[in-house]
Amino acid sequence: MALRTEADVVRTLKSGSYPLSAIYAACAEAEPELIARDGGHEKLVDYQERWQRRVRGALQTLRRAGMADAVGHGVWAIHGSSQQPTSALLVLLPHDPGRMELVLGEAHQILDRLDEPATLVIADPPYALGVGRGYSEDTGERVYQRCDDQMVPGYVDWDPAEYRERTSQWVLAAARALRPGGYLAAISGPSRTGWIQVAGEDAGLTYVNRIVVKRPFALRTTRRFAHSHHEVTVFCRGPLTSSKRAFTIPDDLPKARNGADYPLDFWDDVPKEERQGLRRYNNALPSLLIRRLVQSLSAVGDLVCDPFLGSGTSLLVCLQEGRRFVGGDVNPEALRFSMARSLDEWLCPAGQGALAL
């Protein structure tokens, strides 16, 4: 049998279970010309080589044909080290949603390296309050009362003086990354929403909505009204009238008296999520907030990108909702925490990804 493709090599394997590394090794040992063809050694956004992506595509084709099954649990294939990951790829999920990647880097770099347009970019950038830098726009007005013993380290805030420039940079990259009709949903505090809207419109995006999300427990203030809500600014690429702009009303939003859908831009039912006794990340958002954005602004199988990964809530929601996902953060600890959290909360503990042929 002539071995012309990676799929040919996979079909020569005897019945049994193989870790992905063994399947890669079989392809690499077949003949160098096989994996080198058509730019096979080109590095892709996940730091894998193109031939390795062709292997995964061949495995998915065999699974759809009923000739192979993923067994065990999914695993993160890490480039770099477990302490300092530079990228990661989630492989061989029992309920395979397709592409799930994490990348270390600045938001604009992550967005510019997407190799296909995204349907939704969802972002919760730093608020640039100067917390932990020896200065703060709050001037001592807000009182934080929390224990940081279980906090994931490495959170990087922005210098308030750089906020406008940084915001313009990543929003412009998001505009380039979106497909026609795609959405940007930017989550911020009320003091930053105006700059995000200006940056979005300057980047050529069309304003769609501003959603106000009530925070159950506002931080105490002593010299002004407490900020008791998040704001989500939603843009689309192209005109509001475009047939390429899809919108789905989440089922859990309140209805009109006659039972008809009546989606309001004020959400007062999003609970605060606590991780009592567990590791947590600074400024983690409630999953219901992210879930409603993902459900309303994308469809099953669409690509969602979160360039400010943080606690990995968007990754978990996309796993649960059947979206493909690329996320990243400048903090390697955010990648490590998100990988561990996904394995613990979605894939269940332990196990090795493998394929039964």
TORSERO-425794 format. One record per residue: x, y, z of N, C-alpha, C in turn. Coordinates in steps of 0.001 Angstrom, whole numbers, padded with zeros to 6 digits, always signed. Layout:
BEGIN
XYZXYZXYZ...
This chain:
BEGIN
+000846-001198+000000+000000+000000+000000+000879+001245+000000+000688+002128-000950+001464+003365-001030+000987+004334+000038+001927+004886+000795+001598+005832+001855+001818+007247+001328+000716+007891+000949+000819+009231+000373+000422+010321+001350-000374+009974+002343-000881+010969+003289-000797+010437+004714-000978+011335+005668-001023+010930+007068-002180+009975+007319-003305+010181+006625-004451+009282+006782-004091+007858+006375-003252+007708+005326-002813+006374+004910-002046+005681+006041-001194+006437+006723-000415+005855+007819-001326+005412+008951-002283+006253+009304-003194+005921+010397-003939+004627+010097-004332+004446+008823-005090+003236+008465-004243+001968+008505-002910+002101+008536-002052+000913+008616-001883+000429+010054-002288+001240+011041-002127+000843+012439-003051-000325+012767-002552-001247+013550-003354-002396+013954-004388-001962+014998-005384-002819+015202-006405-002516+016205-005761-002352+017574-006262-001376+018325-005726-001109+019655-005920+000339+020017-005363+000740+021149-005459+002124+021606-004094+002770+021517-004050+003985+020975-002794+004687+020756-002882+006104+021320-001886+006542+022094-001839+007970+022436-001495+008769+021183-001862+010015+021177-001631+010850+020007-000149+010912+019653+000718+010910+020671+002159+010970+020411+002628+009767+019591+002030+008589+019824+002416+007399+019074+001963+007489+017619+000812+008092+017395+000317+008259+016028+001200+009256+015278+001598+010341+015948+002541+011279+015342+003840+010564+014968+004341+009738+015904+005611+009048+015669+005511+008110+014469+004372+007431+014324+004200+006517+013187+004247+007276+011872+003639+008453+011840+003657+009263+010611+005065+009773+010327+005776+010197+011373+007125+010725+011188+008092+009647+010711+007840+008402+011122+008731+007296+010747+008417+006744+009363+007224+007053+008840+006822+006472+007547+007795+006877+006451+007927+008150+006212+008918+008685+005296+008893+010205+005392+010049+010846+005412+010116+012296+005614+009326+013087+004587+009304+012603+003323+008630+013354+002263+007115+013445+002507+006568+012456+003199+005123+012421+003424+004680+013610+004270+005353+013838+005383+004911+014912+006266+005437+016273+005825+006441+016302+004954+007013+017583+004523+006231+018215+003376+005361+017456+002745+004669+017975+001564+003723+019119+001943+003449+019972+000966+002465+021055+001128+002694+021879+002392+003940+022243+002637+004246+023070+003803+004019+022364+005117+004293+021071+005157+003987+020278+006343+004688+020722+007607+005877+021324+007487+006628+021730+008665+006369+023193+009050+005421+023819+008389+005083+025203+008741+004441+025245+010129+004896+026161+010976+004344+026319+012318+003021+027085+012242+001999+026553+012892+000694+027195+012914+000522+027955+014220-000663+028541+014399-000888+029401+015556-000737+028660+016871-000990+027345+016874-000873+026570+018111+000529+025989+018310+001496+026440+017489+002878+025983+017525+003033+024546+017062+001960+023923+016635+002060+022620+016001+002468+022840+014537+002935+021748+013899+003245+021845+012484+002024+021421+011671+001982+021889+010423+000801+021648+009592+000511+020168+009428+001539+019335+009330+001295+017897+009152+000605+017292+010367+000890+017828+011567+000233+017315+012760-001257+017658+012761-001590+018826+012237-003011+019154+012106-003680+018221+011105-002945+017834+010033-003525+016893+009072-003776+015541+009733-002901+015134+010657-003124+013887+011392-004417+013971+012183-004613+015064+012898-005831+015198+013703-007074+015220+012811-006954+015834+011641-008079+015825+010711-008408+014424+010237-007357+013632+009973-007574+012240+009545-008252+011434+010649-007858+011657+011898-008482+010944+013012-009949+011306+013153-010262+012582+012997-011657+012999+013091-012495+012386+011966-011910+012279+010759-012622+011639+009643-012919+010175+009955-011944+009458+010525-012162+008066+010893-013213+007928+011981-013219+008871+012921-014227+008819+013988-015624+009002+013414-015770+009976+012506-017095+010205+011906-017561+008997+011118-016604+008261+010543-016953+007066+009770-017162+005844+010649-017027+006010+011968-017216+004890+012881-016052+003937+012933-014887+004336+012435-013725+003455+012369-012742+003703+013514-013020+004681+014362-012143+004974+015499-012945+005730+016541-012530+005614+017762-013204+006297+018864-012176+006889+019811-012464+008095+020285-011642+008660+021358-012017+007978+022655-011024+007611+023433-011295+006961+024709-010562+007715+025813-010959+007483+027034-010341+008180+028140-010767+009638+028151-009927+010506+028702-010237+011917+028827-009333+012723+027904-009748+013938+027619-008922+014819+026823-007690+015255+027600-006669+015670+026888-005444+016167+027503-005014+017432+026782-004290+018271+027489-003713+019466+026892-002303+019140+026410-002070+019321+025117-000725+019196+024566-000067+020569+024692+000985+020654+025486+001583+021939+025856+002876+022169+025089+003012+023367+024529+004286+023799+023952+004952+024698+024984+006215+024448+025264+006895+025122+026362+007001+024144+027507+006615+024571+028705+006623+023684+029862+005337+023873+030635+005085+022959+031572+003872+023077+032371+003915+024315+033258+005122+024779+033602+005260+025984+034414+005197+027255+033579+005686+027192+032352+005699+028357+031473+005166+027965+030093+003875+027653+029985+003324+027271+028670+003270+028472+027738+003638+028254+026487+003492+029309+025487+002276+029079+024606+001816+027848+024528+000567+027543+023837+000113+026165+024277-001147+025870+024026-001684+024557+024401-002834+024212+023472-002975+022934+023195-004034+022438+022326-004759+021324+023055-006077+021431+023161-006877+020385+023787-007191+019331+022737-006775+018101+022988-006897+017053+021978-007744+015897+022487-008489+015295+021562-009212+014059+021784-010209+014135+022931-011096+015109+022848-012190+015181+023807-013179+014055+023565-013789+013515+024604-014842+012525+024395-015992+013088+023558-016336+014343+023762-017348+015019+022955-016617+016098+022171-015974+015711+021106-015013+016551+020412-015674+017778+019791-015411+019001+020295-015975+020193+019681-015094+020763+018583-013928+020130+018348-013012+020681+017369-011937+021502+018054-011598+022593+017432-010446+023381+017831-010625+024039+019203-009708+023765+020124-009665+024405+021431-008206+024705+021736-007815+025971+021620-006414+026346+021731-006230+027496+022712-005087+027496+023384-004685+028585+024258-003308+029065+023827-003100+030387+023878-001848+030980+023417-001402+032040+024418-000114+032069+024725+000455+033100+025582+000828+034310+024741+000348+035487+025127+000709+036684+024376-000215+037843+024671+000135+038996+024125-000710+040177+024224-001969+039969+023379-003036+040670+023744-004330+040462+023081-004248+040682+021580-003607+041754+021149-003561+042038+019709-002762+040977+018955-001743+040401+019605-000969+039342+018959-001812+038087+018781-002571+037736+019798-003437+036554+019726-004468+036709+018618-005077+037884+018529-006097+038136+017509-005494+038144+016110-004324+038724+015953-003698+038803+014631-003218+037448+014136-003026+036486+015045-002514+035179+014641-003614+034163+014361-004865+034541+014477-005939+033617+014111-005810+033254+012640-005930+031968+012322-005805+031567+010925-007159+031361+010252-008234+031787+010929-009548+031864+010306-010349+032948+011025-011302+033573+010348-012069+034648+010993-012929+034111+012130-013066+034912+013174-013880+034541+014326-015297+035067+014162-016255+034313+014677-017638+034783+014718-017853+035720+015905-017157+035455+017012-017319+036263+018216-015972+036440+018898-015635+037688+019177-014523+038002+020068-015140+038515+021356-014880+037830+022447-015413+038211+023743-014234+038604+024622-014290+039788+025236-013102+040321+025895-013460+041033+027188-012670+040752+028208-012775+041439+029501-011396+041995+029829-011009+043108+029193-009657+043634+029369-009461+044242+030750-008203+044442+031166-007948+045119+032450-008623+046492+032487-009049+046879+033672-009737+048162+033831-008772+049321+034023-007475+049025+034186-006452+050063+034334-006751+050986+035504-007019+050397+036655-007262+051178+037866-005985+051390+038673-004881+050811+038187-003625+050996+038888-003502+050180+040152-004355+049189+040335-004329+048392+041552-003003+047630+041646-002359+047731+042788-001118+047005+043019+000112+047662+042440-000006+048859+041861+001139+049536+041249+001625+050735+042076+001053+050936+043241+001468+052050+044057+000690+053319+043772-000244+053255+042832-001128+054374+042554-002450+053799+042106-003510+054556+042181-004823+054048+041801-005765+055191+041510-006549+055039+040464-007566+056045+040166-008620+056109+041257-008712+055061+042072-009726+055047+043118-009353+055939+044303-008070+056335+044420-007572+057201+045507-008105+056767+046872-008106+055452+047088-008494+054954+048401-009982+054922+048648-010786+055176+047624-012222+055225+047850-012834+053835+047957-012300+052867+047212-012875+051531+047251-012138+050702+048289-012895+049924+049040-012328+049122+050108-012429+047650+049725-011281+046983+049514-011262+045568+049178-011143+044767+050471-012033+043822+050662-011997+042970+051846-012082+041514+051396-010928+040975+051015-010916+039595+050561-009580+038967+050931-009600+037664+051006-008386+036910+051314-007731+036491+050001-006459+036821+049843-005765+036545+048593-004947+035258+048624-005090+034452+049697-004256+033262+049831-004461+032278+048688-005687+032213+048159-005993+031257+047093-006011+031910+045708-005508+033133+045603-005554+033851+044336-004457+033362+043386-004810+033119+042133-003823+032761+041111-002921+033971+040869-001606+033799+040900-000704+034951+040766-000555+035403+039316+000064+036556+039153+000496+036995+037829-000432+037908+037078-001585+038285+037677-002508+039183+036974-001797+040488+036621-001948+040946+035386-001271+042141+034901-002298+043222+034614-002298+044278+035424-003155+045427+035163-002434+046360+034187-003146+047350+033690-002554+048326+032780-002312+049640+033494-001328+050362+033029-001100+051731+033477-002256+052585+032953-002966+053320+033831-004079+054147+033346-003694+055088+032214-002438+055564+032213-002003+056480+031163-001915+055800+029793-001867+054457+029785-001741+053715+028526-003061+053119+028072-004134+053328+028821-005381+052612+028551-005921+052897+027151-005970+054158+026750-006546+054488+025441-005752+053843+024306-004432+053918+024386-003599+053343+023326-003740+051829+023274-003707+051180+024426-003843+049724+024456-005215+049284+023964-006249+050022+024363-007605+049676+023929-007736+049792+022418-007239+050871+021848-007296+051037+020390-006568+049906+019687-005443+049472+020260-004627+048426+019637-005381+047104+019567-005938+046659+020697-006579+045342+020673-007937+045383+019970-008677+046490+020079-009968+046578+019393-009769+046578+017877-008748+047270+017387-008454+047261+015953-008106+045847+015489-007341+045111+016303-007024+043721+015960-008276+042858+015967-009190+043106+016899-010444+042358+016932-011269+042614+015682-011297+043866+015226-012043+044199+014009-011479+043451+012806-010153+043328+012749-009526+042582+011648-009830+041096+011737-009991+040580+012963-010151+039137+013170-011564+038639+012909-012553+039527+012893-013944+039105+012779-014332+038809+011332-015203+037839+011170-015813+037611+009857-016898+038657+009632-017317+038898+008388-018447+039804+008164-019680+039341+008942-020292+040253+009684-021428+039905+010522-021050+039409+011893-019742+039235+012145-019282+038768+013446-019357+039852+014501-019191+039445+015761-019402+040348+016887-018151+040503+017747-018024+041690+018333-017124+041942+019449-017985+042302+020649-017814+041581+021761-018499+041884+023016-017428+042209+024048-017329+043488+024414-016293+043952+025331-016912+044276+026684-016400+043652+027726-016929+043810+029084-016019+044763+029849-016617+045735+030524-015803+046723+031229-016588+047313+032382-015895+048115+033177-016562+048922+034179-017070+050207+033540-017985+050896+034209-018587+052093+033613-017593+053209+033322-016459+053236+034025-015491+054304+033782-014716+054106+032489-014802+052914+031879-014007+052605+030687-014845+052378+029434-016144+052274+029583-016991+051918+028442-016886+052920+027300-016817+054217+027637-016760+055239+026595-015569+055076+025681-014399+054783+026245-013204+054614+025419-013335+053394+024515-013949+052331+025020-014121+051132+024199-015048+051422+023023-016124+052169+023253-017027+052486+022149-016334+053348+021103-015560+054324+021545-014827+055164+020596-013848+054320+019788-013123+053421+020467-012155+052577+019772-012839+051672+018758-014002+051109+019140-014725+050249+018216-015194+050974+016972-015744+052148+017147-016226+052905+015988-015069+053411+015141-013954+053803+015786-012767+054201+015027-012215+053043+014207-012412+051806+014696-011923+050625+013981-012872+050190+012865-013973+050902+012697-014909+050584+011625-016011+049628+012011-016133+049314+013304-017199+048429+013756-018487+049217+013974-019610+048511+013971-020925+049120+014138-021448+048834+015538-021847+049886+016235-022408+049720+017580-023739+048980+017495-023922+047988+018376-025153+047198+018396-025928+047420+019697-025248+047242+020839-025918+047298+022144-024942+047675+023243-025506+048166+024335-024791+048209+025603-025667+047495+026619-025144+046410+027184-025887+045610+028155-025373+045942+029550-026269+046243+030440-025932+046516+031829-026219+045257+032640-025208+044773+033362-025325+043542+034132-025111+043876+035604-026149+043693+036397-026084+044036+037812-025096+043141+038546-024286+043752+039404-023388+043010+040286-024063+042860+041641-024241+041641+042122-024983+041440+043381-024364+042145+044583-023018+042202+044613-022343+042815+045751-021343+043842+045229-021729+045108+045242-020833+046161+044804-019753+046408+045849-018565+046789+045374-017502+047151+046296-017866+048439+047021-017606+048455+048307-017983+049611+049118-017169+050846+048730-017824+051999+048632-017159+053269+048393-017516+054230+049505-016667+055231+049695-016892+056195+050771-017081+057622+050281-016724+057880+048998-016801+059256+048521-017514+059398+047182-018165+058349+046718-018996+058411+045512-019913+057199+045491-020858+057158+044538-021765+056017+044429-020979+054778+044003-021338+053639+044589-020630+052398+044301-020963+051893+042906-019963+051408+042217-020167+050785+040908-020834+049426+041130-022070+049290+040728-022830+048073+041021-023221+047310+039759-022495+047527+038664-022836+046813+037429-021626+046717+036507-021655+045690+035660-020758+045582+034516-021472+046184+033307-020691+046582+032319-021264+047020+031052-020639+046211+029924-021471+045726+029021-021012+044963+027867-021342+045766+026615-020326+046212+025901-020524+046943+024652-020399+045958+023499-021436+045872+022682-021490+044909+021585-021404+045647+020259-020470+045215+019416-020302+045738+018063-020456+044588+017069-020686+044930+015822-020635+043927+014756-019780+044464+013620-019279+043563+012816-018535+043955+011618-019517+044027+010455-019734+045220+009951-020690+045429+008880-021941+046107+009417-022887+046405+008549-024096+047119+008963-025043+046245+009775-025886+046887+010577-026882+046154+011353-027838+045389+010456-028033+045877+009252-028990+045256+008328-028412+044057+007578-027132+043751+007793-026494+042668+007051-027157+041327+007353-027391+040547+006316-027970+039208+006492-026969+038249+007127-025699+038639+007172-024670+037788+007780-024606+037945+009295-025340+038923+009817-025349+039135+011272-026479+038312+011881-026098+037270+012620-027084+036399+013267-027282+036824+014712-028457+036548+015260-028738+036866+016661-029763+035874+017178-029440+035245+018302-030323+034266+018924-030646+034726+020337-031916+034774+020678-032326+035218+022006-032192+034054+022982-031373+034188+024026-031246+033104+025009-032597+032768+025653-032831+031486+025879-034127+031033+026399-034403+031518+027814-033362+031822+028575-033588+032152+029981-033836+033638+030231-033871+034447+029181-034195+035855+029375-035694+036018+029623-036096+037047+030380-037516+037251+030668-038341+037423+029394-039601+037002+029458-040535+037119+028346-041497+038284+028592-042169+038695+027524-043248+039666+027659-044457+038987+028310-045439+039757+028714-046611+039193+029378-047345+038174+028512-047296+038372+027196-047976+037441+026299-047102+036236+025937-045935+036134+026563-045052+034998+026308-044063+035202+025184-044150+036332+024482-043237+036593+023374-041855+036982+023906-040836+036737+023087-039484+037145+023462-039419+038658+023589-038723+039119+024604-038613+040551+024856-037249+040803+025505-036184+040605+024729-034839+040641+025311-034422+042059+025708-034229+042270+026992-033840+043575+027494-032321+043677+027613-031831+044909+027621-030391+045136+027757-029983+045383+029209-030845+044991+030152-030530+045065+031577-030719+043689+032179-029626+043108+032653-029664+041767+033233-029425+041900+034740-030472+041670+035510-030359+041804+036961-030409+040461+037682-030264+039369+036917-030392+038030+037488-029111+037209+037387-027977+037857+037151-026706+037142+037022-026061+037038+038401-025984+035841+038967-025457+035694+040332-023940+035792+040375-023435+036180+041506-021995+036165+041733-021560+034728+041973-020456+034333+041378-019958+032975+041550-018761+032967+042488-018861+032168+043510-017775+032035+044468-017092+030686+044280-015821+030639+044594-015072+029379+044591-014546+029166+046008-015473+028921+046922-015120+028796+048329-014092+027681+048537-012953+028052+049096-011912+027073+049385-011111+026629+048180-011400+027190+046991-010710+026785+045770-009872+027938+045233-008907+027594+044394-008126+028626+043719-009051+029468+042856-008760+030742+042763-009581+031628+041948-008696+032671+041280-009240+033286+040257-008486+034267+039490-009048+035659+039742-008193+036646+039674-008608+038021+039898-009650+038457+038862-010745+039025+039330-011767+039611+038450-012459+038589+037553-012681+037373+038041-013383+036367+037249-014845+036756+037080-015365+036555+035876-016747+036914+035568-017683+035728+035787-018972+035979+036053-019947+034890+036197-020136+034158+034873-020275+032844+034944-020427+032052+033721-021732+032367+033000-022800+032736+033729-024071+033047+033073-023933+034253+032150-023158+035235+032551-022920+036401+031697-022263+035983+030390-021208+035171+030483-020506+034717+029282-021401+033801+028455-022155+032944+029114-023003+031991+028394-024038+032708+027523-024670+033733+028073-025677+034456+027287-025065+035141+026071-023866+035681+026223-023205+036309+025080-022859+035268+024018-022331+034128+024446-021968+033071+023496-023209+032532+022790-024300+032298+023537-025513+031750+022938-026158+032724+021963-026151+034011+022282-026866+034983+021458-026059+035437+020253-024732+035428+020345-023912+036048+019304-023100+035037+018492-023294+033744+018708-022603+032722+017923-023477+031479+017848-023085+030550+016997-023823+029294+016829-022892+028119+017085-023472+026942+017265-022687+025724+017482-021697+025550+016332-020446+025285+016672-019400+025097+015679-018662+026355+015302-019175+027530+015685-018501+028788+015368-017225+028933+016189-016326+029775+015686-015081+030061+016387-015253+031290+017268-014952+031131+018558-014996+032213+019533-013572+032456+020013-013194+033728+020152-011860+034070+020628-011970+034971+021851-011184+034665+022885-011085+035502+024079-009610+035806+024306-009153+037021+023966-007729+037342+024102-007324+037781+025502-008285+037832+026435-008003+038118+027844-008561+036961+028668-007933+035810+028583-008482+034550+029067-008800+034551+030552-007890+035089+031373-008133+035164+032807-008407+033809+033429-009590+033657+034017-009935+032439+034749-010384+031297+033849-010545+031534+032548-010949+030473+031635-012441+030214+031581-013260+031135+032105-014711+030935+032065-015213+030820+030634-014681+031644+029728-015124+031587+028327-014771+030249+027692-013616+029679+028058-013236+028352+027558-014243+027306+028007-014593+027300+029289-015546+026331+029808-016908+026473+029142-017375+027701+028983-018676+027915+028357-018665+027417+026918-017599+027681+026182-017537+027224+024788-017473+025707+024699-016796+025057+025640-016821+023600+025694-018243+023088+025880-018964+023717+026794-020328+023281+027114-021308+023598+025993-021058+024684+025269-021997+025131+024237-021601+024689+022826-020545+023901+022697-020179+023353+021395-019566+024347+020435-018915+025372+020965-018196+026323+020119-016721+025954+020073-016080+026246+018962-014627+026143+018896-014038+027390+019556-012799+027295+020025-012296+028358+020892-010795+028559+020729-010390+029820+020663-008989+030208+020785-008937+031296+021844-008144+031076+022880-008017+032059+023943-006570+032280+024298-006308+033378+024971-004934+033657+025362-004872+034708+026436-003691+034868+026977-003474+035840+028039-001986+036129+028103-001652+037293+028635-000246+037643+028819+000335+036955+030041-000517+036424+030902-000096+035765+032135-000072+034249+031936+001097+033598+031993+001129+032134+031816+000332+031403+032887+000197+032012+034072-000589+031373+035123-002061+031280+034739-002548+032211+033916-003934+032146+033439-004135+030929+032550-003146+030636+031694-003238+029450+030847-003221+028191+031700-002302+028130+032673-002194+026947+033526-003486+026728+034310-004027+027796+034878-005250+027683+035664-006418+027242+034787-006537+027816+033590-007637+027468+032692-007554+026020+032236-006342+025539+031962-006183+024144+031561-006592+023207+032697-006106+023502+033907-006448+022653+035050-007943+022705+035345-008523+023890+035253-009950+024045+035552-010800+023286+034539-010421+023334+033272-011215+022641+032251-011167+021134+032450-009997+020604+032787-009886+019167+033026-010682+018754+034257-010695+019614+035260-011373+019286+036515-012887+019447+036410-013341+020531+035783-014765+020850+035799-015525+020333+034580-014832+020064+033484-015538+019623+032278-015185+018194+031901-013906+017869+031920-013492+016557+031428-013431+015498+032515-013565+015904+033773-013447+015008+034920-011966+014691+035179-011618+014285+036375-010216+014147+036747-009497+013035+036000-008190+013241+035818-007228+012242+035353-007572+011687+033990-006709+010772+033510-006956+010113+032247-006012+010576+031162-005854+009767+030158-004992+010097+029038-005778+010026+027740-005636+011034+026924-006296+011010+025624-005700+009911+024762-006527+009151+024102-006029+008071+023246-007071+007807+022174-006682+007064+021168-007617+006730+020100-007667+005219+019951-008866+004655+019899-009058+003220+019679-009340+002991+018206-008519+002187+017571-008676+001917+016135-009100+000466+015921
